[in-house]
Amino acid sequence: MVANEVGRHKRDFANLVPAFDDHTAVEIRDWLVRIDVNERTAVIMYLQGYKQREIAADLGTHQVEVSRMLRRAVKRYIEA
């Protein structure tokens, strides 16, 4: 992964996934284990503050695909 830059804004999970009720760390961990490795990498990097284009460069794909990965991951979390 790309080294984290000083002062980079870190996103919290609540901004990525709409909260319908309280989510425990166990639920989040279980969800992360179930999703595709590239989706998991994209989610973790996004939450660490990386931009989609930076994630795409790290994964060797396009920014639009990272956007799709994040949407799919969130959808799977909500449906779980």
N, C-alpha and C positions, 0 to 999 in steps of 0.2 A: 504494500500500500504506500501511497504518497505520504511523506512525513507531514505530521500535523503542524500547521503554522501557528505562531504566537498570535493570540488575540482572535483566533477563529471562533465564530459564534457556534456554540453547540446547541443543537435542537433537542428538545425533549420529546419523549415518546408521545405525549398528549397532543403535540402539534402534528404528528404523523398519522396517528390513528384516533379517530373520534371515540371518545369514551362514552359507552352506554352505561357502564357500571364500573366499579373498581376492578382493576386487573392486578393480579398478584405477579410477583417476579417469576413464580413457577409457571404460570400460564404463558408469560412472554417467552421464557426460556424454552418451553415445550413447542411454542409456535415457531421460534427461530430454528429449532432442530428439524422441524417438519418441512420447512420451505427449501427450495432449490438453493444450492451453495452460492450461485451468483446473486440470487435475490437476497440471501442472507448477507452477503458481502456488501451489496448495495445499501441495504437497510442500515447496517452497522456504520458504514462510511458516512451515509447521509446524517445519521444521528450524531456523528462526530463532527459534523459541520462542513463536510466536503460538498462541493457543488456537483450537480449531475454530470457536467462535462468532465470534471476531474475523476469521478467514479468511472465514467465511460472509458476514459483513457487508461485507467488502471485495469479495467476488465477487457480492454481491447474491443470495445463495441461503440455504438453511437449513443449520444445523449438521449435520443428519443426512446431507445431500447431500455435505458436505465429508468426513464420515466414510467415505461410500461411495467418493468420489474417491480418498482415501488408500488404501483397501483395494484398489481396482482398480489403482492405480499400483504398489503393492507386488506384487500378483499378476503384473502384466506384467513387473516386474523379475525376479521369481523364475523365471518361464517363459522369459525371454529367454536 
